[in-house]
Amino acid sequence: MKELFIKYKTVVKFILTFLLVYVLFSGLYHFYLEVSEGLKYYPDYLTHLVAKQTETLLNTFGYNTQILPHPDEPSMKVIVNGNYLARVIEGCNAVSVIILFMAFIIAFSGKLKTTLFFILSGSVLIYAVNLFRIAILCMALYNYPEYESVLHGVVFPAIIYGMVFLLWFFWVNRFSSLKKKHE
């Protein structure tokens, strides 16, 4: 058993670090959601911000867009040219994806400064791509409502998770301490 642990020490360290960081940040995020209930920004500040920024993007692209709190659930309704098109829920704000991204980068950390810079820049990139993803999804739903399930369930998750995978791949091959050990 000891030989197995020694042989796979790097894998075990990665898994334990990833899980610890993921659980810690997910717990902090869950706490944030709990204390956000009933505050000025509905349903929570980050989801509200994403909805409002989506509204701005859609209006910039020429779609007459309005964002309103949903009366029956914790989400923001996206109304384009008078049509209730979609809703922005907590899961749309990219925080869970960013937490997943950060846990992986920390588990494969490199130099502290480089790791922190990559986490910050990668998180900003994920957030920005997510905003454009939501706006483009809304435009696609407006113009092609018959493709809602494939757009929302396949195409647009593939964009955000595909980008995260590419960032991970780039990190592991360029900056992680694992790369330096095998050179």
VEXGUDREN-626060 format. One record per residue: residue number from 1; residue in three letters; x, y, z of N, C-alpha, C, CB in turn. Coordinates in nm, 2 decimals. Glycine has a CB too. Layout:
BEGIN
nr/rest/neast/nnorth/nup/caeast/canorth/caup/ceast/cnorth/cup/cbeast/cbnorth/cbup
NUM/ALA/X/Y/Z/X/Y/Z/X/Y/Z/X/Y/Z
...
This chain:
BEGIN
nr/rest/neast/nnorth/nup/caeast/canorth/caup/ceast/cnorth/cup/cbeast/cbnorth/cbup
1/MET/0.08/-0.12/0.00/0.00/0.00/0.00/0.09/0.13/0.00/-0.09/0.00/0.12
2/LYS/0.19/0.12/0.08/0.28/0.24/0.09/0.35/0.26/-0.04/0.39/0.21/0.20
3/GLU/0.39/0.15/-0.11/0.46/0.17/-0.24/0.36/0.23/-0.34/0.51/0.03/-0.30
4/LEU/0.23/0.19/-0.34/0.13/0.25/-0.42/0.12/0.40/-0.40/0.00/0.17/-0.40
5/PHE/0.11/0.43/-0.27/0.10/0.58/-0.24/0.22/0.65/-0.29/0.08/0.59/-0.09
6/ILE/0.34/0.60/-0.27/0.46/0.67/-0.32/0.46/0.68/-0.47/0.59/0.59/-0.27
7/LYS/0.42/0.57/-0.53/0.42/0.57/-0.68/0.32/0.67/-0.74/0.38/0.43/-0.73
8/TYR/0.21/0.69/-0.67/0.10/0.78/-0.72/0.09/0.90/-0.63/-0.03/0.70/-0.73
9/LYS/0.19/0.94/-0.57/0.19/1.06/-0.48/0.14/1.18/-0.55/0.33/1.08/-0.42
10/THR/0.19/1.21/-0.67/0.15/1.33/-0.74/0.00/1.32/-0.77/0.22/1.34/-0.88
11/VAL/-0.05/1.21/-0.81/-0.20/1.19/-0.84/-0.28/1.22/-0.71/-0.23/1.06/-0.90
12/VAL/-0.24/1.15/-0.60/-0.31/1.17/-0.48/-0.31/1.31/-0.43/-0.25/1.07/-0.37
13/LYS/-0.19/1.38/-0.44/-0.18/1.52/-0.40/-0.27/1.60/-0.48/-0.03/1.57/-0.41
14/PHE/-0.28/1.58/-0.62/-0.37/1.66/-0.70/-0.51/1.64/-0.66/-0.35/1.61/-0.85
15/ILE/-0.55/1.51/-0.65/-0.69/1.49/-0.61/-0.73/1.55/-0.48/-0.72/1.33/-0.61
16/LEU/-0.65/1.53/-0.38/-0.68/1.59/-0.25/-0.68/1.74/-0.25/-0.58/1.54/-0.14
17/THR/-0.58/1.80/-0.31/-0.58/1.95/-0.32/-0.70/2.00/-0.40/-0.45/1.99/-0.39
18/PHE/-0.73/1.94/-0.51/-0.85/1.97/-0.60/-0.97/1.97/-0.51/-0.86/1.89/-0.72
19/LEU/-1.00/1.85/-0.45/-1.12/1.84/-0.37/-1.13/1.94/-0.25/-1.12/1.70/-0.31
20/LEU/-1.02/1.96/-0.18/-1.01/2.05/-0.07/-1.05/2.19/-0.12/-0.88/2.05/0.00
21/VAL/-0.98/2.24/-0.22/-1.01/2.37/-0.28/-1.15/2.39/-0.33/-0.90/2.41/-0.39
22/TYR/-1.19/2.28/-0.40/-1.33/2.29/-0.46/-1.43/2.29/-0.35/-1.35/2.17/-0.55
23/VAL/-1.42/2.21/-0.25/-1.52/2.21/-0.14/-1.51/2.34/-0.06/-1.49/2.09/-0.05
24/LEU/-1.39/2.39/-0.04/-1.38/2.52/0.04/-1.45/2.63/-0.04/-1.23/2.55/0.06
25/PHE/-1.41/2.65/-0.16/-1.47/2.76/-0.24/-1.62/2.74/-0.27/-1.40/2.78/-0.37
26/SER/-1.66/2.62/-0.29/-1.80/2.59/-0.31/-1.88/2.62/-0.18/-1.83/2.44/-0.35
27/GLY/-1.82/2.59/-0.06/-1.88/2.62/0.06/-1.90/2.77/0.08/-1.81/2.56/0.18
28/LEU/-1.79/2.84/0.05/-1.79/2.99/0.06/-1.90/3.05/-0.03/-1.65/3.05/0.03
29/TYR/-1.91/3.00/-0.15/-2.01/3.04/-0.25/-2.15/3.01/-0.20/-1.98/2.98/-0.39
30/HIS/-2.17/2.90/-0.14/-2.30/2.86/-0.09/-2.34/2.95/0.03/-2.30/2.71/-0.04
31/PHE/-2.24/2.99/0.11/-2.26/3.08/0.22/-2.30/3.22/0.16/-2.14/3.10/0.31
32/TYR/-2.23/3.26/0.06/-2.26/3.39/-0.01/-2.41/3.39/-0.06/-2.17/3.41/-0.13
33/LEU/-2.45/3.28/-0.12/-2.59/3.27/-0.17/-2.69/3.27/-0.06/-2.61/3.14/-0.25
34/GLU/-2.66/3.21/0.05/-2.75/3.21/0.17/-2.76/3.35/0.23/-2.69/3.12/0.28
35/VAL/-2.65/3.43/0.24/-2.66/3.56/0.29/-2.72/3.67/0.19/-2.53/3.61/0.35
36/SER/-2.72/3.63/0.06/-2.77/3.72/-0.04/-2.92/3.73/-0.05/-2.71/3.68/-0.17
37/GLU/-2.99/3.63/0.01/-3.13/3.62/-0.01/-3.19/3.75/0.05/-3.19/3.50/0.06
38/GLY/-3.29/3.80/-0.02/-3.36/3.92/0.03/-3.29/4.05/0.02/-3.40/3.89/0.16
39/LEU/-3.17/4.05/-0.04/-3.10/4.18/-0.04/-3.15/4.26/-0.16/-2.95/4.16/-0.06
40/LYS/-3.09/4.38/-0.19/-3.13/4.47/-0.29/-3.13/4.41/-0.43/-3.05/4.59/-0.29
41/TYR/-3.02/4.33/-0.46/-3.01/4.27/-0.59/-3.06/4.13/-0.59/-2.86/4.27/-0.63
42/TYR/-3.16/4.11/-0.68/-3.23/3.98/-0.69/-3.18/3.90/-0.81/-3.38/4.01/-0.70
43/PRO/-3.16/3.77/-0.80/-3.17/3.69/-0.68/-3.05/3.69/-0.59/-3.20/3.54/-0.72
44/ASP/-2.93/3.73/-0.65/-2.81/3.76/-0.57/-2.73/3.86/-0.65/-2.73/3.63/-0.54
45/TYR/-2.64/3.92/-0.60/-2.57/4.03/-0.67/-2.50/3.98/-0.80/-2.46/4.09/-0.58
46/LEU/-2.43/3.87/-0.79/-2.36/3.83/-0.91/-2.45/3.79/-1.03/-2.27/3.71/-0.88
47/THR/-2.56/3.71/-0.99/-2.65/3.67/-1.10/-2.72/3.80/-1.15/-2.76/3.57/-1.04
48/HIS/-2.76/3.89/-1.07/-2.82/4.01/-1.11/-2.73/4.09/-1.20/-2.86/4.10/-0.99
49/LEU/-2.60/4.10/-1.17/-2.50/4.17/-1.25/-2.49/4.10/-1.39/-2.36/4.17/-1.18
50/VAL/-2.48/3.97/-1.39/-2.47/3.90/-1.52/-2.59/3.93/-1.60/-2.46/3.75/-1.49
51/ALA/-2.71/3.93/-1.54/-2.84/3.96/-1.62/-2.83/4.10/-1.67/-2.96/3.94/-1.52
52/LYS/-2.79/4.19/-1.59/-2.79/4.33/-1.64/-2.68/4.35/-1.75/-2.76/4.43/-1.52
53/GLN/-2.57/4.29/-1.73/-2.47/4.30/-1.84/-2.51/4.23/-1.96/-2.33/4.24/-1.79
54/THR/-2.59/4.12/-1.95/-2.64/4.05/-2.07/-2.74/4.15/-2.14/-2.71/3.92/-2.03
55/GLU/-2.82/4.22/-2.06/-2.92/4.32/-2.12/-2.84/4.42/-2.20/-3.00/4.38/-2.00
56/THR/-2.73/4.47/-2.14/-2.65/4.57/-2.21/-2.59/4.52/-2.34/-2.54/4.62/-2.12
57/LEU/-2.54/4.40/-2.33/-2.48/4.34/-2.46/-2.59/4.32/-2.56/-2.42/4.20/-2.42
58/LEU/-2.71/4.27/-2.52/-2.81/4.25/-2.62/-2.86/4.38/-2.68/-2.93/4.17/-2.56
59/ASN/-2.88/4.48/-2.60/-2.91/4.61/-2.65/-2.81/4.67/-2.74/-2.94/4.71/-2.53
60/THR/-2.68/4.64/-2.71/-2.57/4.69/-2.80/-2.58/4.62/-2.94/-2.44/4.66/-2.73
61/PHE/-2.62/4.49/-2.94/-2.64/4.42/-3.06/-2.77/4.45/-3.13/-2.63/4.27/-3.03
62/GLY/-2.84/4.54/-3.08/-2.97/4.59/-3.15/-3.09/4.51/-3.11/-2.95/4.57/-3.30
63/TYR/-3.09/4.44/-3.00/-3.21/4.37/-2.95/-3.27/4.45/-2.84/-3.17/4.22/-2.91
64/ASN/-3.39/4.49/-2.85/-3.46/4.57/-2.75/-3.48/4.48/-2.63/-3.59/4.63/-2.80
65/THR/-3.40/4.49/-2.53/-3.40/4.39/-2.42/-3.43/4.45/-2.29/-3.26/4.32/-2.41
66/GLN/-3.50/4.38/-2.21/-3.54/4.42/-2.07/-3.51/4.30/-1.98/-3.69/4.47/-2.07
67/ILE/-3.46/4.33/-1.86/-3.43/4.23/-1.76/-3.52/4.26/-1.64/-3.28/4.22/-1.72
68/LEU/-3.60/4.16/-1.60/-3.69/4.18/-1.49/-3.68/4.06/-1.39/-3.84/4.19/-1.54
69/PRO/-3.70/4.09/-1.26/-3.70/3.98/-1.17/-3.82/3.89/-1.20/-3.71/4.03/-1.02
70/HIS/-3.79/3.76/-1.19/-3.90/3.66/-1.21/-3.98/3.65/-1.08/-3.84/3.52/-1.25
71/PRO/-4.11/3.66/-1.10/-4.20/3.67/-0.97/-4.21/3.53/-0.90/-4.33/3.72/-1.01
72/ASP/-4.18/3.42/-0.97/-4.21/3.29/-0.91/-4.08/3.21/-0.88/-4.29/3.21/-1.01
73/GLU/-3.97/3.26/-0.91/-3.85/3.18/-0.89/-3.73/3.28/-0.88/-3.82/3.08/-0.99
74/PRO/-3.62/3.24/-0.81/-3.50/3.33/-0.80/-3.42/3.33/-0.93/-3.41/3.28/-0.69
75/SER/-3.47/3.41/-1.02/-3.40/3.43/-1.15/-3.45/3.57/-1.21/-3.44/3.32/-1.25
76/MET/-3.38/3.60/-1.32/-3.41/3.73/-1.39/-3.46/3.69/-1.53/-3.28/3.82/-1.40
77/LYS/-3.57/3.74/-1.57/-3.63/3.72/-1.70/-3.57/3.80/-1.80/-3.79/3.74/-1.70
78/VAL/-3.54/3.74/-1.92/-3.48/3.81/-2.03/-3.59/3.83/-2.13/-3.36/3.74/-2.10
79/ILE/-3.63/3.95/-2.16/-3.74/3.98/-2.25/-3.68/4.06/-2.37/-3.85/4.07/-2.18
80/VAL/-3.69/4.00/-2.48/-3.64/4.06/-2.61/-3.75/4.10/-2.70/-3.54/3.96/-2.68
81/ASN/-3.76/4.22/-2.74/-3.87/4.27/-2.82/-4.00/4.23/-2.77/-3.85/4.23/-2.96
82/GLY/-4.02/4.23/-2.64/-4.15/4.20/-2.58/-4.17/4.05/-2.56/-4.26/4.25/-2.66
83/ASN/-4.08/3.97/-2.60/-4.10/3.82/-2.58/-4.01/3.77/-2.47/-4.06/3.75/-2.71
84/TYR/-4.08/3.70/-2.37/-4.01/3.64/-2.26/-3.93/3.52/-2.32/-4.10/3.59/-2.15
85/LEU/-3.80/3.54/-2.33/-3.71/3.45/-2.40/-3.64/3.35/-2.32/-3.62/3.53/-2.48
86/ALA/-3.59/3.39/-2.21/-3.50/3.31/-2.12/-3.50/3.36/-1.98/-3.36/3.30/-2.18
87/ARG/-3.43/3.29/-1.90/-3.41/3.34/-1.76/-3.27/3.32/-1.72/-3.51/3.27/-1.66
88/VAL/-3.22/3.41/-1.64/-3.08/3.40/-1.59/-3.09/3.36/-1.45/-3.00/3.54/-1.60
89/ILE/-3.05/3.23/-1.42/-3.05/3.18/-1.29/-2.91/3.18/-1.23/-3.10/3.03/-1.29
90/GLU/-2.90/3.14/-1.10/-2.77/3.15/-1.03/-2.67/3.07/-1.11/-2.79/3.09/-0.89
91/GLY/-2.70/2.96/-1.17/-2.61/2.87/-1.24/-2.55/2.94/-1.37/-2.67/2.74/-1.28
92/CYS/-2.62/3.05/-1.41/-2.57/3.12/-1.53/-2.46/3.22/-1.50/-2.69/3.19/-1.59
93/ASN/-2.43/3.24/-1.38/-2.33/3.35/-1.35/-2.18/3.31/-1.36/-2.36/3.40/-1.21
94/ALA/-2.16/3.18/-1.39/-2.02/3.13/-1.41/-1.94/3.11/-1.29/-1.95/3.22/-1.51
95/VAL/-1.99/3.14/-1.17/-1.91/3.12/-1.05/-1.88/2.98/-1.03/-1.99/3.18/-0.93
96/SER/-1.97/2.89/-1.04/-1.94/2.74/-1.02/-1.83/2.70/-1.12/-2.07/2.66/-1.04
97/VAL/-1.84/2.75/-1.24/-1.73/2.71/-1.34/-1.60/2.77/-1.30/-1.78/2.76/-1.48
98/ILE/-1.60/2.89/-1.25/-1.48/2.96/-1.21/-1.42/2.88/-1.09/-1.50/3.10/-1.18
99/ILE/-1.50/2.84/-1.00/-1.45/2.76/-0.88/-1.39/2.63/-0.93/-1.57/2.73/-0.79
100/LEU/-1.45/2.56/-1.03/-1.39/2.44/-1.08/-1.26/2.47/-1.15/-1.49/2.38/-1.19
101/PHE/-1.25/2.58/-1.23/-1.13/2.62/-1.29/-1.02/2.65/-1.19/-1.16/2.74/-1.38
102/MET/-1.05/2.73/-1.09/-0.95/2.76/-0.98/-0.90/2.64/-0.91/-1.01/2.86/-0.89
103/ALA/-0.99/2.55/-0.87/-0.95/2.43/-0.80/-0.85/2.35/-0.88/-1.07/2.34/-0.77
104/PHE/-0.87/2.34/-1.01/-0.77/2.26/-1.09/-0.64/2.33/-1.10/-0.83/2.25/-1.23
105/ILE/-0.64/2.46/-1.12/-0.52/2.54/-1.13/-0.44/2.54/-1.00/-0.55/2.69/-1.17
106/ILE/-0.51/2.55/-0.89/-0.44/2.54/-0.76/-0.38/2.40/-0.74/-0.53/2.58/-0.65
107/ALA/-0.46/2.30/-0.78/-0.41/2.16/-0.76/-0.29/2.13/-0.84/-0.52/2.06/-0.79
108/PHE/-0.27/2.20/-0.95/-0.15/2.19/-1.04/-0.07/2.32/-1.04/-0.20/2.16/-1.19
109/SER/-0.07/2.38/-0.92/-0.01/2.51/-0.91/0.14/2.52/-0.96/-0.01/2.56/-0.77
110/GLY/0.18/2.63/-1.00/0.32/2.66/-1.04/0.37/2.76/-0.94/0.33/2.71/-1.18
111/LYS/0.45/2.86/-0.99/0.50/2.97/-0.91/0.38/3.05/-0.86/0.60/3.06/-0.99
112/LEU/0.38/3.10/-0.74/0.27/3.17/-0.68/0.22/3.29/-0.76/0.31/3.22/-0.54
113/LYS/0.31/3.37/-0.81/0.27/3.49/-0.88/0.20/3.45/-1.02/0.39/3.58/-0.91
114/THR/0.26/3.35/-1.08/0.21/3.30/-1.21/0.07/3.24/-1.19/0.31/3.20/-1.27
115/THR/0.06/3.16/-1.08/-0.07/3.09/-1.05/-0.18/3.19/-1.02/-0.05/3.00/-0.93
116/LEU/-0.15/3.29/-0.94/-0.25/3.39/-0.91/-0.29/3.47/-1.03/-0.20/3.49/-0.80
117/PHE/-0.19/3.51/-1.12/-0.22/3.58/-1.24/-0.31/3.50/-1.33/-0.09/3.62/-1.31
118/PHE/-0.27/3.37/-1.35/-0.35/3.28/-1.44/-0.49/3.26/-1.38/-0.28/3.15/-1.45
119/ILE/-0.51/3.25/-1.25/-0.64/3.23/-1.19/-0.72/3.36/-1.22/-0.63/3.20/-1.04
120/LEU/-0.66/3.48/-1.19/-0.73/3.60/-1.21/-0.77/3.62/-1.36/-0.65/3.72/-1.16
121/SER/-0.67/3.61/-1.45/-0.70/3.63/-1.59/-0.79/3.53/-1.65/-0.57/3.64/-1.67
122/GLY/-0.78/3.40/-1.61/-0.86/3.30/-1.66/-1.01/3.32/-1.61/-0.81/3.16/-1.61
123/SER/-1.02/3.36/-1.48/-1.15/3.39/-1.43/-1.22/3.50/-1.50/-1.15/3.42/-1.28
124/VAL/-1.15/3.61/-1.53/-1.21/3.72/-1.60/-1.25/3.67/-1.74/-1.10/3.84/-1.61
125/LEU/-1.16/3.59/-1.81/-1.19/3.54/-1.94/-1.32/3.45/-1.94/-1.07/3.46/-2.00
126/ILE/-1.33/3.36/-1.84/-1.45/3.28/-1.83/-1.57/3.36/-1.81/-1.43/3.18/-1.71
127/TYR/-1.56/3.46/-1.72/-1.68/3.55/-1.69/-1.72/3.62/-1.82/-1.64/3.65/-1.58
128/ALA/-1.62/3.68/-1.89/-1.66/3.75/-2.02/-1.71/3.66/-2.12/-1.53/3.82/-2.07
129/VAL/-1.65/3.55/-2.15/-1.70/3.45/-2.24/-1.84/3.40/-2.21/-1.61/3.33/-2.26
130/ASN/-1.87/3.39/-2.08/-2.00/3.35/-2.03/-2.10/3.45/-2.06/-2.00/3.32/-1.88
131/LEU/-2.07/3.58/-2.04/-2.16/3.69/-2.08/-2.20/3.68/-2.23/-2.10/3.83/-2.04
132/PHE/-2.10/3.67/-2.31/-2.12/3.66/-2.46/-2.20/3.54/-2.49/-1.99/3.67/-2.53
133/ARG/-2.17/3.43/-2.42/-2.24/3.30/-2.44/-2.39/3.32/-2.41/-2.18/3.19/-2.35
134/ILE/-2.42/3.39/-2.30/-2.56/3.41/-2.27/-2.63/3.50/-2.37/-2.58/3.47/-2.13
135/ALA/-2.56/3.61/-2.41/-2.62/3.70/-2.51/-2.64/3.63/-2.64/-2.53/3.82/-2.52
136/ILE/-2.54/3.56/-2.69/-2.56/3.48/-2.82/-2.66/3.38/-2.81/-2.42/3.42/-2.86
137/LEU/-2.67/3.31/-2.69/-2.78/3.21/-2.67/-2.92/3.28/-2.68/-2.77/3.14/-2.53
138/CYS/-2.93/3.40/-2.62/-3.06/3.47/-2.63/-3.09/3.51/-2.77/-3.05/3.59/-2.54
139/MET/-2.99/3.56/-2.85/-3.01/3.59/-2.99/-3.05/3.47/-3.07/-2.88/3.66/-3.04
140/ALA/-2.98/3.36/-3.04/-3.02/3.24/-3.11/-3.16/3.19/-3.08/-2.91/3.13/-3.08
141/LEU/-3.19/3.20/-2.95/-3.33/3.16/-2.91/-3.43/3.25/-2.97/-3.34/3.16/-2.76
142/TYR/-3.40/3.37/-2.98/-3.50/3.47/-3.05/-3.52/3.44/-3.19/-3.44/3.61/-3.03
143/ASN/-3.41/3.41/-3.26/-3.42/3.38/-3.41/-3.45/3.23/-3.44/-3.29/3.42/-3.47
144/TYR/-3.41/3.14/-3.36/-3.43/3.00/-3.38/-3.48/2.92/-3.26/-3.29/2.93/-3.43
145/PRO/-3.60/2.96/-3.22/-3.65/2.90/-3.09/-3.67/2.75/-3.10/-3.79/2.96/-3.06
146/GLU/-3.68/2.69/-3.22/-3.70/2.55/-3.24/-3.57/2.47/-3.20/-3.74/2.52/-3.38
147/TYR/-3.46/2.54/-3.19/-3.33/2.47/-3.15/-3.30/2.49/-3.00/-3.22/2.52/-3.24
148/GLU/-3.39/2.53/-2.92/-3.37/2.56/-2.78/-3.29/2.45/-2.71/-3.49/2.59/-2.71
149/SER/-3.34/2.33/-2.72/-3.28/2.22/-2.64/-3.13/2.20/-2.68/-3.36/2.09/-2.65
150/VAL/-3.10/2.19/-2.81/-2.97/2.17/-2.85/-2.88/2.29/-2.82/-2.96/2.14/-3.00
151/LEU/-2.93/2.41/-2.84/-2.85/2.53/-2.81/-2.82/2.54/-2.66/-2.93/2.66/-2.85
152/HIS/-2.92/2.53/-2.58/-2.90/2.54/-2.43/-2.83/2.42/-2.37/-3.03/2.57/-2.36
153/GLY/-2.87/2.30/-2.42/-2.82/2.18/-2.36/-2.69/2.13/-2.41/-2.92/2.08/-2.37
154/VAL/-2.65/2.16/-2.53/-2.53/2.11/-2.59/-2.43/2.21/-2.64/-2.57/2.02/-2.71
155/VAL/-2.47/2.30/-2.73/-2.38/2.39/-2.79/-2.31/2.49/-2.69/-2.45/2.47/-2.90
156/PHE/-2.40/2.55/-2.61/-2.34/2.66/-2.52/-2.27/2.61/-2.40/-2.46/2.75/-2.48
157/PRO/-2.31/2.49/-2.34/-2.23/2.44/-2.24/-2.09/2.39/-2.29/-2.30/2.32/-2.17
158/ALA/-2.09/2.34/-2.42/-1.97/2.30/-2.48/-1.87/2.42/-2.49/-1.99/2.24/-2.62
159/ILE/-1.92/2.54/-2.52/-1.84/2.65/-2.53/-1.77/2.69/-2.40/-1.92/2.78/-2.58
160/ILE/-1.84/2.69/-2.30/-1.78/2.74/-2.17/-1.69/2.63/-2.11/-1.89/2.77/-2.07
161/TYR/-1.74/2.50/-2.11/-1.65/2.40/-2.06/-1.54/2.36/-2.15/-1.74/2.27/-2.03
162/GLY/-1.56/2.38/-2.28/-1.45/2.36/-2.37/-1.34/2.46/-2.35/-1.50/2.37/-2.52
163/MET/-1.38/2.59/-2.33/-1.28/2.69/-2.30/-1.20/2.66/-2.17/-1.35/2.83/-2.29
164/VAL/-1.27/2.62/-2.07/-1.21/2.59/-1.94/-1.11/2.47/-1.96/-1.31/2.55/-1.83
165/PHE/-1.15/2.37/-2.04/-1.06/2.26/-2.07/-0.93/2.31/-2.14/-1.13/2.16/-2.15
166/LEU/-0.95/2.40/-2.24/-0.83/2.46/-2.31/-0.74/2.54/-2.21/-0.88/2.55/-2.42
167/LEU/-0.80/2.61/-2.12/-0.72/2.69/-2.02/-0.64/2.59/-1.94/-0.81/2.78/-1.94
168/TRP/-0.71/2.48/-1.89/-0.64/2.38/-1.81/-0.52/2.32/-1.89/-0.74/2.27/-1.76
169/PHE/-0.55/2.28/-2.01/-0.45/2.22/-2.10/-0.33/2.31/-2.11/-0.51/2.18/-2.23
170/PHE/-0.36/2.44/-2.14/-0.26/2.54/-2.15/-0.18/2.55/-2.02/-0.32/2.68/-2.19
171/TRP/-0.24/2.56/-1.91/-0.18/2.57/-1.78/-0.08/2.45/-1.75/-0.28/2.58/-1.67
172/VAL/-0.14/2.33/-1.77/-0.06/2.21/-1.74/0.07/2.21/-1.83/-0.14/2.09/-1.75
173/ASN/0.05/2.24/-1.95/0.16/2.23/-2.05/0.26/2.35/-2.04/0.11/2.22/-2.18
174/ARG/0.22/2.46/-1.98/0.31/2.57/-1.98/0.36/2.62/-1.85/0.24/2.69/-2.04
175/PHE/0.28/2.61/-1.74/0.31/2.67/-1.62/0.31/2.59/-1.49/0.22/2.79/-1.60
176/SER/0.24/2.47/-1.49/0.23/2.40/-1.37/0.36/2.34/-1.32/0.13/2.29/-1.39
177/SER/0.37/2.32/-1.19/0.49/2.26/-1.14/0.51/2.11/-1.19/0.48/2.26/-0.98
178/LEU/0.40/2.05/-1.23/0.41/1.91/-1.29/0.49/1.92/-1.42/0.27/1.85/-1.31
179/LYS/0.47/2.01/-1.50/0.55/2.03/-1.62/0.70/2.04/-1.59/0.50/2.15/-1.70
180/LYS/0.73/2.12/-1.49/0.87/2.14/-1.46/0.94/2.01/-1.41/0.89/2.25/-1.36
181/LYS/0.86/1.92/-1.34/0.92/1.80/-1.28/0.95/1.70/-1.39/0.82/1.73/-1.18
182/HIS/0.88/1.71/-1.50/0.90/1.61/-1.61/0.99/1.66/-1.72/0.77/1.57/-1.67
183/GLU/1.05/1.77/-1.71/1.14/1.83/-1.81/1.28/1.78/-1.79/1.13/1.98/-1.81
